[in-house]
Amino acid sequence: MKQLPAATVRLLSSSQIITSVVSVVKELIENSLDAGATSIDVKLENYGFDKIEVRDNGEGIKAADAPVMAMKYYTSKINSHEDLENLTTYGFRGEALGSICCVAEVLITTRTAADNFSTQYILDGSGHILSQKPSHLGQGKRATLYTNIFYLFCLNSLFLKKKLLLQYKCIALGLALIKAS
């Protein structure tokens, strides 16, 4: 994984901002699909406002890439803007995890096929690793987000809760249909 050149960043910078728990779930599912996952498990506590956990059986994150896995504009998908013509992934800018770190407490547990054990990383608001320790996860990645910072979004109405559930279902169905074709 390497940092995109400044000229490419300027061309691509959409300054992705996480505006809801739904956008967090969508980004994490897309990361899982880009990692070749054939199984993705999403768990939500209090509709994702307290905790979001996305676990997959994808390739996992290489130990060498871990220090920059949530740093903005670091990506393994492209090297320059010319690569956009042949893009076959959902994400490519290297912004999703970095943006999520700004609004939630993030733990990433990952293991590649070459690793003897998985490693759990705790990230700070800037995407830097605060700590790491061995874990028991099988191959793939688990992103656990303690999203207590989403208190700005009111969940007092039953209408909003139903709307969130519908949005989650639409994302899952849409991505499943795209992946199937």
N, C-alpha and C positions, 0 to 999 in steps of 0.2 A: 504494500500500500504506500502511496506517495502523495504529496501535496500537489494540487493542480497549479499550473503556472498562473501568475496574476492576470495575464491577458485573458485566459480562459475563464477564470473566476468572474471577471467583469462581464464577460459575454453571457454567462450562465446565471449570474446572481439574481435569484428571485427572492432572496432573503426569506426563506421559508420560515414561517412563524406558526407555532403550534397554538391553535385557537380553541381546541376542544379535546375532550378525551377520545372522541371518535377519530380525529386526525392522528392522534398518537397510535391508536390501534391499527389504523390503515397503514401508517408508515412502518410499524413493526411487522405486519403481515407481509408487506412488500419486501422488506429486508429478508424475511424468511424464504419467500419465493425466489428471490435473487440468489440465495445461498443453496438453491436446489432442493429445498425441503419438499417432501412428499406427504408429511404429516405436520400439522400446525394445531396446537392446542392453545386456546385463548381463555383465560380465567379473569373474571372481573369481580371486585368487591365493591358493593354500593355503586353499581353501574360504571365502575372504573374510576370513581372519584376518590376512593381510598387506596385501591391497588389494582394494577393491571399486570398480568403475567402472560407472556407469549413464549411458548416453548416449541421448538422445532427439531427436526432430525436432519437439518441441512449440514453443510460442510463445516460449520464452526468458524471461529476466527483464529488465525494463526497467532501464536505467541509473539512473533516479531511485529505483527500489526496491532497488537493490543494497546500499546501506548498512544496510538493515534486513531483508534477505532471510533472515538466520539469527538474528534477534533474537526472543526468545520473545514470543508474543502479538501479533506483527505479522502481519496477514493481509489478503489482497485478496478473500477469499471472503465475509466477513460484516462488518457494521458494528455489530450489536447482537444480543442473544439472540433477538429477534423474527425475525431472518433464518433461524433454524434450521428454521422451518416449511417453507421453500422450498429447502432445501439440496439441491444436486445433485452435490456433489463428495465425494471420499474424505476429504480433509483440510480443516479449516477453522479449527483453533485457533491455527495459527502456532507449533507446537512442534517439528515434525519436525527441521528442519535445526539448530535451536538445541540440541536434545537430542543429535543426532549429533555436533555440535561438541564436546560434553563428553567424548566417548569416542574421538575419532579426529582425525587431522590432515585437514582438509577443504580441497579445491580445487574451486571451482565455475567452469566456463567456460560462458559464455552469450552468445547473440546473438539479437536479435529481428529481424523482417523489416525494421524501420526502421533497424537499425544497419548501418554500412558494414563493420564488422569485429567479431569477438567479443572478449570481455575475460575474462581469467582472474583470479579472486580467490582469495587465500589467506586463510582465516579462522582466528581464534584460538579457544580453548576456550569463549569467551563469545559467539561468533558475530560478532565485530567483524572488519572487513577489516584484515588486516595489510599486504597489498600487492595491487597489481593491475597487469596488463600486457596489451597487445594479444595476440591469439591468432589462429589460422587456422580455428577451428571454423565449420562452416556454421550455419544457423539451428537453434536448439534449445538444449539444455543438456547439459552433461556434468558429473556429480558424481564426483570422484575422491577416495576416502577411503583414507588410509594408516592401517590399523586395527591397528597394532602394540600399541595399548593393550589389545586384547582378549586379552592373554596370560593373563588370569584364567580363560579358558575352556580347559580341557584338550582337546587334540586328539590325544592319544596312542593312542586306540583306534579301530580300524577301524569299530566299531559307531557311534561318534559321527559319524564322517565320512559314513557311509551315511545316518544319520538327518538330517544337515544337507542332503545332496543331495535326500532325499525332501521335506523341508520347503520347499526352494527350488522344486522341481517343483510342489508343491501350491499355493504362493503364485502362481506363474506361471499355472497352469491355472485356479485360482479367479478370478483377476483377468481372465484372458482370457474366461472364461465370462460373468462379470458385464458386461464391456465389450461383448460380442457381443449381449447381450439388451437 
